[in-house]
Amino acid sequence: METAYGPGRPDRNQGRAGGLHRVRHLGSDPAHGRLEGRQTNRRHQLGSAGAADAERRLHRDRRPQRDRAGHLRRGPQTQVIVIQAIALAIALVLAGALFTRRAWSLYRLLRSGKPVARFDNVPARARAEAIVVIGQSKLLQRLLPGLMHAAIFWGFLVLLPTIVIAMIGAVDPHSTLPWLGAQGWYALVVDVFAVLVLIGVITAFVIRKFQRPARFQGSHLGEADLILALIAGIVCTLLLWHASQIALRLNDYPAQWAPISSALSHLVAPAAPALERVAVWTHVLIILSFLVYLPYSKHLHILVAAFNVYFGRTRSRGRIEPIDFEKPEAEVRFGSARAADMTWKQMLDTMSCTECGRCQDVCPAYATGKALSPKLLIMAMRDHLVSGATTAIVPNAVTDDIVWDCVTCGACVRECPVGIEHIDHVIDLRRNLVMVESRFPEEAGTMLRDVDRTSNPWGKPQADRLQWAEGLGVRVLQPGERPPEVLFWVGCAPAFDERARRAAISTAKLLQMAGVDFAILGQRESCTGDPARRMGDEYTFQRLAGENVATLNGAGVKTIVTTCPHCFNTLGNEYADFGGTYEVVHHTQFLADLVHQGKLSPMPSERTITYHDSCYLARHNDVREAPRELVSAVGQAVEMPRNRERTFCCGAGGARMWMEEKRGRPINQERVREAVETGAETLAVACPFCTVMLDDGVRETGSKMQVFDLATLLAEAVERRRAMAT
């Protein structure tokens, strides 16, 4: 026996302090059930040759630890336990003080942010927390790094109770939590998840040091390495502590329940008496150091990201928070000039950034060599905020080019695993530049003046809005007339741009073929204000929104069909803030439904078609299937690699339709090249802005590909069927 365990091994029941002694024996019989489990465990460890000696030791263990008066027997280790308890208390107080000081400072900073309503719809927020945070859904969209992060995250959730168990063990090696620390099943769970965390750490190290993804460019990689080292240290010391406990027979569960720790115990047995103390104290101190380090580091997201997800949007991603101009002027917030102008949610956004670069990876502006990186934008605003700077965000933290490069496509927002709302930051920076400083690109100023003067960004007179419908016999709704079942909201691009006009004509013809009762507003229709709002001119947007809502409500309109995803988003998601609540349907949805009902019967051709998803349709509003149903109804579908919610912008969003691309490569040409690589003959779209941008891209790249709206392709297919029938 001395060869197996070494001479002079201390009896684990000698010298226990009263409080910790009670922790182990809470709710158990010290003379029976617990010791039977220990007997089975030690027989397993010693084998049949040592069973008799084990019986003698267990018989001695059955002696009660209290006398008849109820006083604990005090052994020679009591003094050591008291010293260790004092040391732990000091460490906890110091760590807690440092952590609380920083946490309180950050909390006060968040409280100083401007108000924004994010406490409604608790069920939806709880669902997002379960899916995005607990389920790691966004991270798992990229399988290898997602599994790596999930292993670390889930591992830490499972291992959280071991922190308390380790602190108890640091004071008294003979004590633990009976409902977990003394359970074999939990020992197995700890072993498994500790190994998973280590695998995750190693995978993260390999990804960072050998694969070196471009998305990490600009991130604080040194601090990330330190975090990984601390995590590895926590898990390794935990396993070593458990292994030394098994070697010293301090475990209250059969060793086979902890296969990893049990295997390690054979390796550490000679040094187990010293290692047990060193491992548990190192484990505790690393945890406390980790806790103190986080709120002072760039990895603050570990503490706050879950809150950021909870306080994320529950309404449409395409909606922008309106400015309340009815407030006293001193209380109106004209975007973000300084860090103090940010809302508390925007401040929380910056603190939550993981610097993972997923947003940067999918940003069309960054991909084409522009100044904007959504990741670096948020990091710069975080540094500006936390530093306490009182200077203007633009240009001191963020340059003008970065602000104006954004196409508000929403790829960054959808990709972000911690719920950062990048577009809100960009729009608020633009609002300040436009409405307060009158600072914006020259060509953008022309568009804003045209919208303000003529109620459309093309600067055309309202009388021209009906030119596209000449000869079609389309009903123009007049004041006081019976409202139609469906109002066809034409939009500015189809009304004033020759290339976009074909979609409006085809849609009107298809509605007539299907016998739909519809009408248009004609000259009473104005721009929805989307370009002005995305540019940052909230004044003009709200004026146009108010006029349009008054017109629509006065006409008794209930259902609206539009070919423009930007109008679709504004009418359906943003006009409700101004009293306009309607059922807004995109023309691809409405037409696909008419096909399903048999009111339209297209004949598909052998033409190969690749469909480009509009950002404001597929990503901001989740309309992805109806357009594909139409593609399949008219031709042979071929998908581009970046499709559906992962679509790549045409370059027109965020009012970029009216701004020149002076930096990097044209976004529209990048998308056209991707479409050409599919080998398809036709590039189908469902947005007038996309029609214009991609048609330009085809001409600029010298491609022979044709660009058509799905309504035009459907109208051709229906006419083909009719021709065959005759």
KAHUBEL-V151277 format. One record per backbone hydrogen bond with DSSP energy under -1.0 kcal/mol. CO is the residue of the C=O (numbers start at 0). NH is the residue of the N-H. If there is no record, write none. Layout:
# KAHUBEL-V151277
CO/NH + CO/NH
This chain:
# KAHUBEL-V151277
0/4 + 1/5 + 10/13 + 16/20 + 17/21 + 18/22 + 19/23 + 20/24 + 24/27 + 28/31 + 31/35 + 32/36 + 33/37 + 34/38 + 35/39 + 36/40 + 37/41 + 38/42 + 39/43 + 40/44 + 41/45 + 42/46 + 47/50 + 49/53 + 50/54 + 51/55 + 52/56 + 53/57 + 54/58 + 55/59 + 56/60 + 57/61 + 59/62 + 64/72 + 66/69 + 70/66 + 74/77 + 76/80 + 77/81 + 78/82 + 79/83 + 80/84 + 81/85 + 82/86 + 83/87 + 84/88 + 85/89 + 86/90 + 87/91 + 88/92 + 89/93 + 90/94 + 91/95 + 92/96 + 93/97 + 94/98 + 95/99 + 96/100 + 97/101 + 98/102 + 99/103 + 100/104 + 101/105 + 102/106 + 103/107 + 104/108 + 105/109 + 106/110 + 107/111 + 109/112 + 113/343 + 120/124 + 121/125 + 122/126 + 123/127 + 124/128 + 125/129 + 126/130 + 127/131 + 128/133 + 129/134 + 130/136 + 135/139 + 137/140 + 138/141 + 141/145 + 142/146 + 143/147 + 144/148 + 145/149 + 146/150 + 147/151 + 148/152 + 149/153 + 150/154 + 151/155 + 152/156 + 153/157 + 154/158 + 158/161 + 159/162 + 160/164 + 161/165 + 162/166 + 163/167 + 164/168 + 165/169 + 166/170 + 167/171 + 171/174 + 176/179 + 176/180 + 176/181 + 179/182 + 182/186 + 183/187 + 184/188 + 185/189 + 186/190 + 187/191 + 188/192 + 189/193 + 190/194 + 191/195 + 192/196 + 193/197 + 194/198 + 195/199 + 196/200 + 197/201 + 198/202 + 199/203 + 200/204 + 201/205 + 202/206 + 203/207 + 204/208 + 205/209 + 205/210 + 206/211 + 212/215 + 213/216 + 215/218 + 218/220 + 219/223 + 220/224 + 221/225 + 222/226 + 223/227 + 224/228 + 225/229 + 226/230 + 227/231 + 228/232 + 229/233 + 230/234 + 231/235 + 232/236 + 233/237 + 234/238 + 235/239 + 236/240 + 237/241 + 238/242 + 239/243 + 240/244 + 241/245 + 242/246 + 243/247 + 244/249 + 245/248 + 253/256 + 254/257 + 257/261 + 258/262 + 259/263 + 260/264 + 263/267 + 268/271 + 270/274 + 271/275 + 273/277 + 274/278 + 275/279 + 276/280 + 277/281 + 278/282 + 279/283 + 280/284 + 281/285 + 282/286 + 283/287 + 284/288 + 285/289 + 286/290 + 287/291 + 288/292 + 289/293 + 292/295 + 293/296 + 298/301 + 299/302 + 299/303 + 300/304 + 303/307 + 304/308 + 305/309 + 306/310 + 308/311 + 315/318 + 322/324 + 323/326 + 327/330 + 332/334 + 336/392 + 337/340 + 338/341 + 341/113 + 342/346 + 343/347 + 344/348 + 345/349 + 346/350 + 347/351 + 356/360 + 362/366 + 363/367 + 364/369 + 365/368 + 367/664 + 372/376 + 373/377 + 374/378 + 375/379 + 376/380 + 377/381 + 378/382 + 379/383 + 380/384 + 381/385 + 382/386 + 383/388 + 384/387 + 392/396 + 392/397 + 398/402 + 399/403 + 400/404 + 409/413 + 410/414 + 411/415 + 420/424 + 421/425 + 422/426 + 423/427 + 424/428 + 425/429 + 426/430 + 427/335 + 427/431 + 428/432 + 429/433 + 430/434 + 431/435 + 431/436 + 432/438 + 440/444 + 441/445 + 442/446 + 443/447 + 444/448 + 445/449 + 446/450 + 447/451 + 448/452 + 449/453 + 450/454 + 454/526 + 455/458 + 460/463 + 461/464 + 463/466 + 465/468 + 466/469 + 468/471 + 474/519 + 477/480 + 485/518 + 486/560 + 491/495 + 492/496 + 496/500 + 500/504 + 501/505 + 502/506 + 503/507 + 504/508 + 505/509 + 506/510 + 507/511 + 508/512 + 509/513 + 510/515 + 511/514 + 515/517 + 516/485 + 518/487 + 519/476 + 520/523 + 521/524 + 528/532 + 529/533 + 530/534 + 531/535 + 531/536 + 535/537 + 536/540 + 537/541 + 538/542 + 539/543 + 540/544 + 541/545 + 542/546 + 543/547 + 544/548 + 545/549 + 546/550 + 547/551 + 548/552 + 549/553 + 550/554 + 551/556 + 557/582 + 558/486 + 559/584 + 560/488 + 561/586 + 563/567 + 564/568 + 565/569 + 566/570 + 567/571 + 568/572 + 569/573 + 569/574 + 573/576 + 574/577 + 574/579 + 575/578 + 582/559 + 584/561 + 585/589 + 586/590 + 587/591 + 588/592 + 589/593 + 590/594 + 591/595 + 592/596 + 593/598 + 593/599 + 594/597 + 606/635 + 607/680 + 607/681 + 608/637 + 609/683 + 613/617 + 614/618 + 614/619 + 616/622 + 624/628 + 625/629 + 626/630 + 627/631 + 628/632 + 629/633 + 630/634 + 633/604 + 635/608 + 642/645 + 643/646 + 651/656 + 652/655 + 654/657 + 655/658 + 659/661 + 665/669 + 666/670 + 667/671 + 668/672 + 669/673 + 670/674 + 671/675 + 672/676 + 674/677 + 675/678 + 680/705 + 681/609 + 682/707 + 683/611 + 684/709 + 686/690 + 687/691 + 688/692 + 689/693 + 690/694 + 691/695 + 692/696 + 693/697 + 694/698 + 695/699 + 696/700 + 697/702 + 705/682 + 707/684 + 708/712 + 709/713 + 710/714 + 711/715 + 712/716 + 713/717 + 714/718 + 715/719 + 716/602 + 716/720 + 717/721 + 718/722 + 719/723 + 720/724 + 721/725
